[in-house]
Amino acid sequence: MHPAFSVVFFTTATGAGYGLLALLGVLGGLQVISPDFWLGLIGMGLALGLIVAGLLSSTGHLGRPERAWRAFSQWRSSWLSREGVASVITFIPAGLFGIGWVFLGRTGGWVAIAGLLASIGAVVTVCTTGMIYASLKPIAQWHSRFTLPGYLIFSAMTGSVLLNALLQGFALGSKTVLATCILVTLLGWGWKLATWRYNDRLEIATTANTATGLAGGSVRSLEWPHTEENYLLKEMGFRIARKHSTRLRQITQGLAFALPVLLLAATFALPRPFAAALSLLAAIVQFAGMLVERWLFFAEAKHTVTLYYGR
């Protein structure tokens, strides 16, 4: 599949934003985090800012972005529409939670309920995003048991690392939060390796023979449908060289997983100014690594429509 940067940024930014929002809602609602004005303002601003930036970016690959609102009407059958509905609904409790925390200086009572509802909405929205791809049977690399859990794990991973950077910056960091970030990042690393291993060994049963019903023979095209590249080949038939795929996988492992784990582990033995700096650097590096990971997620996927073109 052709990896449009708008979609790559959308899945990365909203995943991190919803992950951070879910954690702020739960920890703030349970009053694990004190209702500090600047922490609430920057934390909620960062979470909602990433979500809004990602959602706006997602319209960049549409032929008619001004008609994006029509996607909301197909929620009965479309995961894309359900994602849009869930994202809008989540803004309601998230906004109430942010108002209660930032402007009223409280995270208990109705503010806590709003925070917990915002967390639930964030998780539901990430699930709908994952199901957009997991439900596509023509793309075997996505239609697997690894896709939906991967979206949830990566959202929790990037969100927790962002939360740790915020807490370290406000001198509220703890070893428990640090250890959790490292464990979730290691979980994401292992899940990504398992996903790649599954996709590399994947045997797609659909061939030109089975597609035409001539399973007993050997079907080949006598003449290509087009003499030059068309929309389907550009979008669905995008191919990446194996050497480039290998290099990008190495970059993904280094930036998204290995380096953040090392930076976070180093903060255990460092005083606050250095711990905060390394925590912020870990969040930035991981976000860059997840952009590469999302690019590969699209680039390595193969749509069965390419069988029509002999690929």
N, C-alpha and C positions, 0 to 999 in steps of 0.2 A: 504494500500500500504506500501511496505517496505521503510522506510525513510533512504536512503543512505545519508551519511554525505556529500558526494561530491555535491549532488543536493541541500541539505539543505543550505550548505555554498554558493553555486552558487546563489540561489535566494535571499539570505540575502545580500550578498556582492554586487552583481550587482544592486540590488534595491537601496541600500544606495549610491553606486557610481553614478548611473545614476541620482538619485535625487539631489545629490550634484552638479553634472555636469550641470544639467538643471538650477539650481538656480544660479550658478556662471555665466553661459552663459547669462542668462537674466539680472541679476543685474550688471554684468560687462559690457555687451553690452549696457545697458541703462545708464551706468556710475554712477549707484547708489553706487557701490564699487569703490574706487580709485585704480588705477593700481599699487599697491604696489608690489615690486619684490618678497619678501618672502611670502606674502599672496598668490600671484599667483602661485609661485613655489610649495608651500606646498599644497594649495587647489587643484590645477589641478593634482598634483602628487598623492594626496590622492584619488581623484575621479577616475582617470584613473587606479591607482593601484588596487583599489577595483574591478573595472570592469574587469581588466585583470586577477586578482587572481580568481575571480568568474568564468570567462569563462574557464580558465585553469582547475579549479576544476571540471567543468561540464563534462570534458572528462574522469574523474576518474571512472564513472559508465558504461563506454562503454566497450564492449568486445574487440574491436579493436580500441583503441584511435587514432592510426595512420591513420585511415580511416575517421576521423571526418570531414575532408574537403569535403567529398562527400555529406554531408548534405546540402551544399549550392546549390546543383543542383536541389533540389526539391521545390524551392520557390513558384512555381505555385500552389501547393496543400498542402504544409506542413507549419504549423506555426512555427515549430522548425527551418526549413530552413529559413523562413522569419526573424526569430529572429537573426540567424547568419548573414544574409545579412545586416540587419538593424544595427547590432552592429559594423560591419566592416565599413559601410558607415559613421556611426557617428564619427568614429575616425578621419576622414579627416577634417571636420570643427573643431572638438575639438582640433586636433593638431595645426591647423592654429591659433585658438583662443589662445591656450597656448603659442605659439611662439610669437604672437603679444603682449600678456600681459607680459610675463616673460622677453623676450629678447629685445623687442622693447619699453616696458614701455608704451603701449597705449591700450586703449579698445574702441576707436572710429573708425569711418570709416569702412574699410573692416574687421577689427578685430571685431567690433560690429556685423556685418552681420554673420561672422563665429560663434560668440558666440550664436546668436539667432538660427542659423541652428543646432548647436550642441545641444541646448536645445530641439529643435523639434525632432532631431534624438534620443535623450535620452528618450523622452516621447513615441515616436513610438516604440522603442525597448522594453520598459517596457510593452507596450500594447501587443506586439507580445508574450512576455514571459507569460503574463496572459492568452492570448488566447490559448497557448499550452494546458493549463489545462481546461480552460472554454469550449473548443471545444470537450472534451472527453465525449460523451454521456454515455458510459458504467459506468462512475463514477459520480453518481448523486450529491455527495457532492461538486464536482468541476463544474459540468455543471449547473451553476446557475447564477443569476444576481449579486451575491455577489463577485465572483472571480475576474473579471477584475477590477472593481473599487477598490477592496481591494489591488491589486498589485499597482495601482497608488497612493492610499492614503498612503500605508506603505512606498513607495519609497519617496514620498514628506515628510513624517514624519521623516524618518531616515536621509534623505538628509538635511532637515532644521535644525535638531538638530546638525548634523555635522558642518553645516555652522555657526551656532551660536557659537559653541565651537571655531572655527577658528577666528571669528570676536572678540570674547571675549579675545582670546589669543593675538590679535594684537591691543587691546584697541579700536576696532571699533564697538563693540556691541551696540545695541540700544534696548530700551524697545519695539519698534515695532517688531523687529525680535524675541525677547523673547516671546512676547504675541502670535505671529504667531506660534511659535514652540509649545507652550502650547495648543493652539486651535487645531492645526493639530493632535497633539498627543491624545487629547480628542476625536477628530473625529475618529481617528484610533481605539481607545478603544471602542467607541460605535459601530463602524462597525464590529469589531471582535465579540462583544457580540451578535449583530444581526445575524451574520453568524453562530455562534454556536447555537443560538436559532432556526434558520431555519433548520440546519442540524439535530439537536436533534429531531425535529418534522417531519422530512422528511419521507414520506411514499413512498417507492420504489415500483412501480406498477409491476415490473418484478419479477416473481416467477418461480419455477420449472414448475408449471402448464402452465403459459403463454409462457414460453420458448419452451415447447414441443407441444403447441397447444392443450393441454388437460385441458382446463380451467374448465371443468365441474367435473373433478375428483380430486383426491389427489395423486400427483406424489411423489414418494420417490425412492431413489436409493437402489437397492437390493445388489449391490456390488460396493465398491469404485473403481475409475479408477486406483488408485495406492495404494500400500501397505506402502509407506513411502513418506516423503516430497519430492516434486519436485520443479522445478524452478517457476512454476505458483503459487504454494502455498506459497513459500517463498517471492515472489515479489508482487503478487496480493492478496494473502490471509493473509497478515500480520494482526495480531489482537493485540489490546492493552486493558488491563484490565480497567474496568470503574474507579476503584479507582486510577489507575495511570493517566488516562486521566483527572480526576478531579483535582488531585494534580498538574499536568503539566499546566492545564489551570490557576490555581491560581498563579503559578510561572510566567507564561506568563504575566498575568495582572499586577503582582507586578513589574517585571523587565522591560517590554517593555512599560508600560503605567503609572502606578501609581507613581513609584519611580522617573522616569524622570520628570514628572509633578511637583512633590514636589521639586526636585533639581533645576529645572528651575525657579520655583516660588520664591525660596529662593534667587536667584541671584539678584532679584529686589532691595533688601535691603542691599546688600553686596558690598564692594569696589572691584576694579578690580582683585587683585590677587585671592581672594576667589571666586569671580564670575566666573573667568576663570577656576578655579579648579573644581567647581561644574558643570560647563557647559561641561567640558571634561568628568567628571565622568558620567554625564547624558547620553552622547553619547555612552560611553563604556557599561554602564548598559543596555541601550536600544538595542544595537546591540546583546548583550548576550540574552536578552529576545526575540528578533526576531528570533534567532536561535532555541529557544525552540518552538516558535509559528510556524515556518516553519516545524519543526519536527512533530508537531501535525497535521499540514495541510496534510502531507502525511500519517501519521500513522492512522488517523481517517477515511480516505477515503476507500470506499469499492467498489471493482470491481465486476461487475455482473458475471464474469467468475467463481467466487467461487460457484455459484449455481450448477455448474457441479460437485462440490465436496461436495454438501450437506450442504453448509454453508450459 
